[in-house]
């Protein structure tokens, strides 16, 4: 599995654990909801700045979002 | 320090530990040497696909390149 797909799956898991909708994560990270959806389904290839922002608003460590 | 800067510093460390020049890393990862140089100095914001490629050719784990 590609790293971007692993990241997407872990973002979804962390978002749901926080009880957030994609809309809420989009609002908190100042990203588009559609972009969040495409990240979660591995269709996107996010940059490290985006990875860092999402980890911060989800209050998880970056390496947690990149672990298989 | 930004995650992209941490990544750059760790790429440089791993490259030197392998005894590689920036040219060699650029060749192995199919990236431009100037791009490698800008990654190492934190001037770039690489995507997860680039992070994954560089980790693979340097034969280190992604999380090693993202650890502070």
Backbone of each chain as nested JSON, in Angstrom:
{
  "chains": [
    {"id": "A", "residues": [
      {"number": 1, "name": "UNK", "atoms": {"N": [0.84, -1.192, 0.0], "CA": [0.0, 0.0, 0.0], "C": [0.88, 1.249, 0.0]}},
      {"number": 2, "name": "UNK", "atoms": {"N": [0.516, 2.195, -0.861], "CA": [1.274, 3.461, -0.958], "C": [1.182, 4.217, 0.361]}},
      {"number": 3, "name": "UNK", "atoms": {"N": [2.239, 4.996, 0.644], "CA": [2.268, 5.778, 1.877], "C": [1.05, 6.713, 1.946]}},
      {"number": 4, "name": "UNK", "atoms": {"N": [0.684, 7.303, 0.818], "CA": [-0.447, 8.248, 0.791], "C": [-1.761, 7.527, 1.129]}},
      {"number": 5, "name": "UNK", "atoms": {"N": [-1.832, 6.238, 0.77], "CA": [-3.038, 5.467, 1.089], "C": [-3.069, 5.11, 2.58]}},
      {"number": 6, "name": "UNK", "atoms": {"N": [-1.892, 4.754, 3.113], "CA": [-1.782, 4.469, 4.549], "C": [-2.19, 5.711, 5.333]}},
      {"number": 7, "name": "UNK", "atoms": {"N": [-1.66, 6.86, 4.901], "CA": [-1.984, 8.135, 5.551], "C": [-3.494, 8.381, 5.536]}},
      {"number": 8, "name": "UNK", "atoms": {"N": [-4.11, 8.181, 4.378], "CA": [-5.551, 8.429, 4.246], "C": [-6.374, 7.563, 5.173]}},
      {"number": 9, "name": "UNK", "atoms": {"N": [-6.006, 6.295, 5.226], "CA": [-6.739, 5.34, 6.091], "C": [-6.592, 5.751, 7.559]}},
      {"number": 10, "name": "UNK", "atoms": {"N": [-5.364, 6.186, 7.941], "CA": [-5.141, 6.586, 9.343], "C": [-5.816, 7.915, 9.676]}},
      {"number": 11, "name": "UNK", "atoms": {"N": [-5.902, 8.82, 8.698], "CA": [-6.611, 10.098, 8.935], "C": [-8.07, 9.8, 9.236]}},
      {"number": 12, "name": "UNK", "atoms": {"N": [-8.665, 8.928, 8.433], "CA": [-10.072, 8.566, 8.622], "C": [-10.283, 7.972, 10.017]}},
      {"number": 13, "name": "UNK", "atoms": {"N": [-9.39, 7.044, 10.387], "CA": [-9.498, 6.379, 11.696], "C": [-9.409, 7.423, 12.821]}},
      {"number": 14, "name": "UNK", "atoms": {"N": [-8.434, 8.325, 12.742], "CA": [-8.226, 9.327, 13.796], "C": [-9.383, 10.321, 13.831]}},
      {"number": 15, "name": "UNK", "atoms": {"N": [-9.909, 10.667, 12.637], "CA": [-11.03, 11.61, 12.573], "C": [-12.257, 11.006, 13.264]}},
      {"number": 16, "name": "UNK", "atoms": {"N": [-12.546, 9.742, 12.926], "CA": [-13.718, 9.071, 13.517], "C": [-13.53, 8.883, 15.02]}},
      {"number": 17, "name": "UNK", "atoms": {"N": [-12.295, 8.588, 15.436], "CA": [-12.025, 8.419, 16.876], "C": [-12.302, 9.724, 17.616]}},
      {"number": 18, "name": "UNK", "atoms": {"N": [-12.139, 10.837, 16.897], "CA": [-12.377, 12.158, 17.507], "C": [-13.851, 12.548, 17.391]}},
      {"number": 19, "name": "UNK", "atoms": {"N": [-14.59, 11.706, 16.644], "CA": [-16.018, 11.995, 16.478], "C": [-16.276, 13.144, 15.519]}},
      {"number": 20, "name": "UNK", "atoms": {"N": [-15.331, 13.393, 14.631], "CA": [-15.487, 14.508, 13.704], "C": [-16.04, 14.03, 12.362]}},
      {"number": 21, "name": "UNK", "atoms": {"N": [-16.759, 14.922, 11.7], "CA": [-17.17, 14.693, 10.312], "C": [-16.028, 15.177, 9.401]}},
      {"number": 22, "name": "UNK", "atoms": {"N": [-16.12, 14.845, 8.102], "CA": [-15.122, 15.362, 7.158], "C": [-15.232, 16.887, 7.104]}},
      {"number": 23, "name": "UNK", "atoms": {"N": [-16.475, 17.398, 7.216], "CA": [-16.67, 18.857, 7.187], "C": [-15.886, 19.507, 8.33]}},
      {"number": 24, "name": "UNK", "atoms": {"N": [-15.981, 18.891, 9.522], "CA": [-15.298, 19.494, 10.68], "C": [-13.795, 19.468, 10.495]}},
      {"number": 25, "name": "UNK", "atoms": {"N": [-13.269, 18.334, 10.025], "CA": [-11.818, 18.256, 9.792], "C": [-11.407, 19.274, 8.714]}},
      {"number": 26, "name": "UNK", "atoms": {"N": [-12.23, 19.407, 7.692], "CA": [-11.933, 20.378, 6.623], "C": [-11.884, 21.791, 7.211]}},
      {"number": 27, "name": "UNK", "atoms": {"N": [-12.871, 22.12, 8.046], "CA": [-12.927, 23.464, 8.662], "C": [-11.696, 23.695, 9.534]}},
      {"number": 28, "name": "UNK", "atoms": {"N": [-11.388, 22.713, 10.407], "CA": [-10.279, 22.887, 11.364], "C": [-8.921, 22.989, 10.658]}},
      {"number": 29, "name": "UNK", "atoms": {"N": [-8.792, 22.281, 9.507], "CA": [-7.477, 22.263, 8.835], "C": [-7.411, 23.248, 7.671]}},
      {"number": 30, "name": "UNK", "atoms": {"N": [-8.565, 23.978, 7.506], "CA": [-8.608, 24.986, 6.438], "C": [-8.363, 24.381, 5.051]}},
      {"number": 31, "name": "UNK", "atoms": {"N": [-8.943, 23.178, 4.875], "CA": [-8.862, 22.473, 3.598], "C": [-10.28, 22.233, 3.088]}},
      {"number": 32, "name": "UNK", "atoms": {"N": [-10.412, 21.887, 1.811], "CA": [-11.73, 21.604, 1.241], "C": [-12.217, 20.219, 1.695]}},
      {"number": 33, "name": "UNK", "atoms": {"N": [-13.51, 20.069, 1.94], "CA": [-14.048, 18.77, 2.354], "C": [-13.764, 17.716, 1.286]}},
      {"number": 34, "name": "UNK", "atoms": {"N": [-13.918, 18.096, 0.027], "CA": [-13.678, 17.125, -1.05], "C": [-12.224, 16.652, -1.025]}},
      {"number": 35, "name": "UNK", "atoms": {"N": [-11.325, 17.57, -0.665], "CA": [-9.905, 17.206, -0.602], "C": [-9.673, 16.215, 0.547]}},
      {"number": 36, "name": "UNK", "atoms": {"N": [-10.335, 16.474, 1.678], "CA": [-10.239, 15.54, 2.822], "C": [-10.738, 14.159, 2.383]}},
      {"number": 37, "name": "UNK", "atoms": {"N": [-11.849, 14.132, 1.682], "CA": [-12.431, 12.86, 1.231], "C": [-11.456, 12.133, 0.299]}},
      {"number": 38, "name": "UNK", "atoms": {"N": [-10.834, 12.883, -0.6], "CA": [-9.894, 12.257, -1.551], "C": [-8.614, 11.805, -0.847]}},
      {"number": 39, "name": "UNK", "atoms": {"N": [-8.198, 12.55, 0.204], "CA": [-7.03, 12.109, 1.003], "C": [-7.362, 10.77, 1.663]}},
      {"number": 40, "name": "UNK", "atoms": {"N": [-8.567, 10.713, 2.268], "CA": [-8.939, 9.521, 3.028], "C": [-9.057, 8.282, 2.137]}},
      {"number": 41, "name": "UNK", "atoms": {"N": [-9.385, 8.502, 0.861], "CA": [-9.516, 7.343, -0.04], "C": [-8.235, 7.123, -0.842]}},
      {"number": 42, "name": "UNK", "atoms": {"N": [-7.157, 7.827, -0.438], "CA": [-5.852, 7.591, -1.056], "C": [-5.715, 8.133, -2.466]}},
      {"number": 43, "name": "UNK", "atoms": {"N": [-6.664, 8.964, -2.869], "CA": [-6.635, 9.491, -4.244], "C": [-5.709, 10.712, -4.368]}},
      {"number": 44, "name": "UNK", "atoms": {"N": [-5.26, 11.233, -3.216], "CA": [-4.408, 12.408, -3.237], "C": [-2.986, 12.079, -2.806]}},
      {"number": 45, "name": "UNK", "atoms": {"N": [-2.07, 12.959, -3.115], "CA": [-0.659, 12.793, -2.758], "C": [-0.243, 14.032, -1.972]}},
      {"number": 46, "name": "UNK", "atoms": {"N": [-0.669, 14.123, -0.702], "CA": [-0.492, 15.349, 0.063], "C": [0.976, 15.68, 0.364]}},
      {"number": 47, "name": "UNK", "atoms": {"N": [1.219, 16.956, 0.603], "CA": [2.568, 17.394, 0.967], "C": [2.779, 17.25, 2.47]}},
      {"number": 48, "name": "UNK", "atoms": {"N": [4.042, 17.398, 2.88], "CA": [4.354, 17.291, 4.312], "C": [3.67, 18.409, 5.105]}},
      {"number": 49, "name": "UNK", "atoms": {"N": [3.505, 19.6, 4.537], "CA": [2.807, 20.674, 5.262], "C": [1.353, 20.268, 5.555]}},
      {"number": 50, "name": "UNK", "atoms": {"N": [0.689, 19.641, 4.579], "CA": [-0.695, 19.191, 4.779], "C": [-0.715, 18.073, 5.835]}},
      {"number": 51, "name": "UNK", "atoms": {"N": [0.225, 17.142, 5.734], "CA": [0.306, 16.047, 6.712], "C": [0.461, 16.622, 8.126]}},
      {"number": 52, "name": "UNK", "atoms": {"N": [1.333, 17.612, 8.239], "CA": [1.619, 18.222, 9.543], "C": [0.377, 18.942, 10.088]}},
      {"number": 53, "name": "UNK", "atoms": {"N": [-0.327, 19.682, 9.229], "CA": [-1.528, 20.406, 9.637], "C": [-2.61, 19.446, 10.116]}},
      {"number": 54, "name": "UNK", "atoms": {"N": [-2.85, 18.382, 9.352], "CA": [-3.901, 17.412, 9.712], "C": [-3.551, 16.718, 11.033]}},
      {"number": 55, "name": "UNK", "atoms": {"N": [-2.278, 16.344, 11.206], "CA": [-1.864, 15.699, 12.464], "C": [-2.114, 16.646, 13.639]}},
      {"number": 56, "name": "UNK", "atoms": {"N": [-1.769, 17.919, 13.436], "CA": [-1.923, 18.89, 14.533], "C": [-3.396, 19.051, 14.916]}},
      {"number": 57, "name": "UNK", "atoms": {"N": [-4.295, 19.241, 13.938], "CA": [-5.697, 19.473, 14.302], "C": [-6.369, 18.209, 14.837]}},
      {"number": 58, "name": "UNK", "atoms": {"N": [-5.891, 17.034, 14.398], "CA": [-6.437, 15.78, 14.932], "C": [-5.78, 15.409, 16.259]}},
      {"number": 59, "name": "UNK", "atoms": {"N": [-4.748, 16.197, 16.609], "CA": [-4.018, 15.967, 17.859], "C": [-3.435, 14.554, 17.934]}},
      {"number": 60, "name": "UNK", "atoms": {"N": [-2.794, 14.159, 16.839], "CA": [-2.06, 12.888, 16.818], "C": [-0.664, 13.175, 16.256]}},
      {"number": 61, "name": "UNK", "atoms": {"N": [0.277, 12.269, 16.526], "CA": [1.63, 12.458, 16.008], "C": [1.669, 12.061, 14.536]}},
      {"number": 62, "name": "UNK", "atoms": {"N": [2.513, 12.78, 13.785], "CA": [2.624, 12.505, 12.337], "C": [2.906, 11.013, 12.115]}},
      {"number": 63, "name": "UNK", "atoms": {"N": [3.826, 10.454, 12.893], "CA": [4.205, 9.061, 12.621], "C": [3.033, 8.106, 12.857]}},
      {"number": 64, "name": "UNK", "atoms": {"N": [2.085, 8.501, 13.703], "CA": [0.884, 7.654, 13.893], "C": [0.055, 7.61, 12.606]}},
      {"number": 65, "name": "UNK", "atoms": {"N": [0.069, 8.724, 11.869], "CA": [-0.734, 8.787, 10.644], "C": [-0.022, 8.133, 9.46]}},
      {"number": 66, "name": "UNK", "atoms": {"N": [1.269, 7.791, 9.655], "CA": [2.027, 7.187, 8.552], "C": [2.391, 5.735, 8.826]}},
      {"number": 67, "name": "UNK", "atoms": {"N": [1.953, 5.224, 9.986], "CA": [2.288, 3.84, 10.347], "C": [1.301, 2.888, 9.68]}},
      {"number": 68, "name": "UNK", "atoms": {"N": [1.871, 1.795, 9.139], "CA": [1.016, 0.808, 8.442], "C": [0.135, 0.091, 9.458]}}
    ]},
    {"id": "B", "residues": [
      {"number": 1, "name": "UNK", "atoms": {"N": [10.546, 23.394, 14.428], "CA": [11.028, 23.178, 13.054], "C": [9.932, 22.494, 12.251]}},
      {"number": 2, "name": "UNK", "atoms": {"N": [9.715, 22.979, 11.025], "CA": [8.684, 22.417, 10.142], "C": [9.034, 20.966, 9.801]}},
      {"number": 3, "name": "UNK", "atoms": {"N": [7.992, 20.148, 9.569], "CA": [8.22, 18.746, 9.225], "C": [9.091, 18.626, 7.968]}},
      {"number": 4, "name": "UNK", "atoms": {"N": [8.882, 19.519, 6.993], "CA": [9.655, 19.464, 5.744], "C": [11.131, 19.758, 6.009]}},
      {"number": 5, "name": "UNK", "atoms": {"N": [11.394, 20.604, 7.023], "CA": [12.791, 20.909, 7.373], "C": [13.434, 19.724, 8.094]}},
      {"number": 6, "name": "UNK", "atoms": {"N": [12.669, 19.093, 8.968], "CA": [13.157, 17.891, 9.664], "C": [13.487, 16.812, 8.633]}},
      {"number": 7, "name": "UNK", "atoms": {"N": [12.567, 16.641, 7.679], "CA": [12.775, 15.652, 6.616], "C": [14.057, 15.954, 5.843]}},
      {"number": 8, "name": "UNK", "atoms": {"N": [14.251, 17.209, 5.472], "CA": [15.436, 17.596, 4.706], "C": [16.725, 17.308, 5.444]}},
      {"number": 9, "name": "UNK", "atoms": {"N": [16.716, 17.651, 6.718], "CA": [17.921, 17.427, 7.53], "C": [18.226, 15.934, 7.626]}},
      {"number": 10, "name": "UNK", "atoms": {"N": [17.167, 15.107, 7.786], "CA": [17.36, 13.657, 7.905], "C": [17.757, 13.019, 6.571]}},
      {"number": 11, "name": "UNK", "atoms": {"N": [17.253, 13.572, 5.463], "CA": [17.649, 13.053, 4.135], "C": [19.153, 13.263, 3.962]}},
      {"number": 12, "name": "UNK", "atoms": {"N": [19.597, 14.477, 4.31], "CA": [21.032, 14.79, 4.174], "C": [21.867, 13.822, 5.02]}},
      {"number": 13, "name": "UNK", "atoms": {"N": [21.445, 13.624, 6.259], "CA": [22.178, 12.732, 7.184], "C": [22.245, 11.313, 6.6]}},
      {"number": 14, "name": "UNK", "atoms": {"N": [21.107, 10.8, 6.123], "CA": [21.054, 9.43, 5.604], "C": [21.86, 9.306, 4.305]}},
      {"number": 15, "name": "UNK", "atoms": {"N": [21.806, 10.372, 3.483], "CA": [22.557, 10.351, 2.215], "C": [24.068, 10.282, 2.502]}},
      {"number": 16, "name": "UNK", "atoms": {"N": [24.511, 11.138, 3.435], "CA": [25.946, 11.169, 3.77], "C": [26.376, 9.849, 4.419]}},
      {"number": 17, "name": "UNK", "atoms": {"N": [25.485, 9.279, 5.248], "CA": [25.81, 7.993, 5.895], "C": [26.003, 6.907, 4.827]}},
      {"number": 18, "name": "UNK", "atoms": {"N": [25.308, 7.07, 3.699], "CA": [25.419, 6.087, 2.601], "C": [26.599, 6.421, 1.701]}},
      {"number": 19, "name": "UNK", "atoms": {"N": [27.198, 7.584, 1.969], "CA": [28.357, 7.984, 1.16], "C": [27.969, 8.47, -0.23]}},
      {"number": 20, "name": "UNK", "atoms": {"N": [26.735, 8.936, -0.352], "CA": [26.249, 9.379, -1.66], "C": [26.356, 10.889, -1.815]}},
      {"number": 21, "name": "UNK", "atoms": {"N": [26.564, 11.319, -3.05], "CA": [26.475, 12.745, -3.382], "C": [25.007, 13.08, -3.655]}},
      {"number": 22, "name": "UNK", "atoms": {"N": [24.711, 14.387, -3.752], "CA": [23.345, 14.778, -4.111], "C": [23.031, 14.281, -5.53]}},
      {"number": 23, "name": "UNK", "atoms": {"N": [24.065, 14.287, -6.399], "CA": [23.86, 13.804, -7.774], "C": [23.407, 12.338, -7.748]}},
      {"number": 24, "name": "UNK", "atoms": {"N": [24.075, 11.542, -6.898], "CA": [23.735, 10.115, -6.868], "C": [22.31, 9.916, -6.346]}},
      {"number": 25, "name": "UNK", "atoms": {"N": [21.963, 10.633, -5.284], "CA": [20.582, 10.503, -4.762], "C": [19.572, 10.961, -5.818]}},
      {"number": 26, "name": "UNK", "atoms": {"N": [19.92, 12.05, -6.522], "CA": [19.021, 12.552, -7.573], "C": [18.83, 11.479, -8.647]}},
      {"number": 27, "name": "UNK", "atoms": {"N": [19.93, 10.85, -9.06], "CA": [19.861, 9.811, -10.097], "C": [19.014, 8.638, -9.625]}},
      {"number": 28, "name": "UNK", "atoms": {"N": [19.29, 8.156, -8.399], "CA": [18.602, 6.956, -7.884], "C": [17.101, 7.208, -7.69]}},
      {"number": 29, "name": "UNK", "atoms": {"N": [16.755, 8.475, -7.333], "CA": [15.342, 8.736, -7.028], "C": [14.611, 9.376, -8.214]}},
      {"number": 30, "name": "UNK", "atoms": {"N": [15.408, 9.551, -9.323], "CA": [14.802, 10.118, -10.538], "C": [14.238, 11.527, -10.282]}},
      {"number": 31, "name": "UNK", "atoms": {"N": [14.996, 12.283, -9.469], "CA": [14.63, 13.675, -9.179], "C": [15.779, 14.578, -9.638]}},
      {"number": 32, "name": "UNK", "atoms": {"N": [15.539, 15.874, -9.723], "CA": [16.596, 16.823, -10.093], "C": [17.534, 17.055, -8.903]}},
      {"number": 33, "name": "UNK", "atoms": {"N": [18.821, 17.215, -9.185], "CA": [19.777, 17.475, -8.107], "C": [19.393, 18.758, -7.364]}},
      {"number": 34, "name": "UNK", "atoms": {"N": [18.986, 19.776, -8.108], "CA": [18.635, 21.052, -7.452], "C": [17.453, 20.849, -6.501]}},
      {"number": 35, "name": "UNK", "atoms": {"N": [16.544, 19.952, -6.878], "CA": [15.38, 19.675, -6.029], "C": [15.839, 18.966, -4.741]}},
      {"number": 36, "name": "UNK", "atoms": {"N": [16.787, 18.036, -4.897], "CA": [17.346, 17.351, -3.722], "C": [17.984, 18.386, -2.783]}},
      {"number": 37, "name": "UNK", "atoms": {"N": [18.749, 19.296, -3.367], "CA": [19.424, 20.326, -2.568], "C": [18.39, 21.18, -1.825]}},
      {"number": 38, "name": "UNK", "atoms": {"N": [17.317, 21.536, -2.516], "CA": [16.288, 22.386, -1.882], "C": [15.502, 21.6, -0.821]}},
      {"number": 39, "name": "UNK", "atoms": {"N": [15.314, 20.302, -1.045], "CA": [14.671, 19.464, -0.012], "C": [15.546, 19.457, 1.239]}},
      {"number": 40, "name": "UNK", "atoms": {"N": [16.87, 19.24, 1.027], "CA": [17.78, 19.106, 2.172], "C": [17.867, 20.402, 2.982]}},
      {"number": 41, "name": "UNK", "atoms": {"N": [17.637, 21.549, 2.307], "CA": [17.723, 22.819, 3.046], "C": [16.328, 23.3, 3.479]}},
      {"number": 42, "name": "UNK", "atoms": {"N": [15.351, 22.4, 3.358], "CA": [14.012, 22.711, 3.864], "C": [13.245, 23.729, 3.034]}},
      {"number": 43, "name": "UNK", "atoms": {"N": [13.756, 24.008, 1.839], "CA": [13.076, 25.019, 1.001], "C": [11.888, 24.421, 0.23]}},
      {"number": 44, "name": "UNK", "atoms": {"N": [11.776, 23.095, 0.235], "CA": [10.704, 22.461, -0.515], "C": [9.657, 21.851, 0.413]}},
      {"number": 45, "name": "UNK", "atoms": {"N": [8.504, 21.558, -0.14], "CA": [7.407, 20.952, 0.627], "C": [7.017, 19.671, -0.1]}},
      {"number": 46, "name": "UNK", "atoms": {"N": [7.839, 18.609, 0.029], "CA": [7.641, 17.409, -0.78], "C": [6.355, 16.654, -0.464]}},
      {"number": 47, "name": "UNK", "atoms": {"N": [5.89, 15.899, -1.453], "CA": [4.698, 15.064, -1.257], "C": [5.095, 13.725, -0.633]}},
      {"number": 48, "name": "UNK", "atoms": {"N": [4.081, 12.992, -0.186], "CA": [4.336, 11.674, 0.417], "C": [4.953, 10.717, -0.604]}},
      {"number": 49, "name": "UNK", "atoms": {"N": [4.609, 10.822, -1.88], "CA": [5.221, 9.938, -2.884], "C": [6.73, 10.198, -2.971]}},
      {"number": 50, "name": "UNK", "atoms": {"N": [7.133, 11.472, -2.926], "CA": [8.559, 11.807, -2.965], "C": [9.237, 11.302, -1.689]}},
      {"number": 51, "name": "UNK", "atoms": {"N": [8.593, 11.504, -0.547], "CA": [9.142, 11.033, 0.731], "C": [9.368, 9.517, 0.662]}},
      {"number": 52, "name": "UNK", "atoms": {"N": [8.389, 8.813, 0.124], "CA": [8.446, 7.35, 0.041], "C": [9.571, 6.899, -0.899]}},
      {"number": 53, "name": "UNK", "atoms": {"N": [9.708, 7.573, -2.032], "CA": [10.759, 7.231, -3.009], "C": [12.142, 7.435, -2.397]}},
      {"number": 54, "name": "UNK", "atoms": {"N": [12.349, 8.592, -1.751], "CA": [13.666, 8.902, -1.168], "C": [14.004, 7.904, -0.056]}},
      {"number": 55, "name": "UNK", "atoms": {"N": [13.011, 7.578, 0.772], "CA": [13.26, 6.591, 1.851], "C": [13.662, 5.251, 1.245]}},
      {"number": 56, "name": "UNK", "atoms": {"N": [12.971, 4.864, 0.168], "CA": [13.26, 3.557, -0.443], "C": [14.68, 3.525, -1.006]}},
      {"number": 57, "name": "UNK", "atoms": {"N": [15.082, 4.548, -1.772], "CA": [16.419, 4.482, -2.378], "C": [17.529, 4.655, -1.343]}},
      {"number": 58, "name": "UNK", "atoms": {"N": [17.233, 5.374, -0.248], "CA": [18.236, 5.517, 0.824], "C": [18.217, 4.31, 1.752]}},
      {"number": 59, "name": "UNK", "atoms": {"N": [17.22, 3.436, 1.524], "CA": [17.065, 2.223, 2.335], "C": [16.933, 2.528, 3.831]}},
      {"number": 60, "name": "UNK", "atoms": {"N": [16.071, 3.511, 4.101], "CA": [15.726, 3.83, 5.493], "C": [14.197, 3.872, 5.594]}},
      {"number": 61, "name": "UNK", "atoms": {"N": [13.671, 3.738, 6.809], "CA": [12.227, 3.782, 6.982], "C": [11.743, 5.237, 6.939]}},
      {"number": 62, "name": "UNK", "atoms": {"N": [10.54, 5.426, 6.393], "CA": [9.99, 6.782, 6.279], "C": [10.022, 7.476, 7.641]}},
      {"number": 63, "name": "UNK", "atoms": {"N": [9.62, 6.769, 8.686], "CA": [9.54, 7.447, 9.987], "C": [10.914, 7.895, 10.484]}},
      {"number": 64, "name": "UNK", "atoms": {"N": [11.988, 7.224, 10.02], "CA": [13.335, 7.682, 10.396], "C": [13.626, 9.045, 9.776]}},
      {"number": 65, "name": "UNK", "atoms": {"N": [13.071, 9.293, 8.58], "CA": [13.325, 10.559, 7.887], "C": [12.419, 11.671, 8.403]}},
      {"number": 66, "name": "UNK", "atoms": {"N": [11.412, 11.31, 9.226], "CA": [10.482, 12.332, 9.729], "C": [10.621, 12.541, 11.227]}},
      {"number": 67, "name": "UNK", "atoms": {"N": [11.56, 11.807, 11.869], "CA": [11.742, 11.941, 13.327], "C": [12.637, 13.137, 13.618]}},
      {"number": 68, "name": "UNK", "atoms": {"N": [12.182, 13.897, 14.646], "CA": [12.963, 15.105, 15.024], "C": [14.305, 14.702, 15.625]}}
    ]}
  ]
}
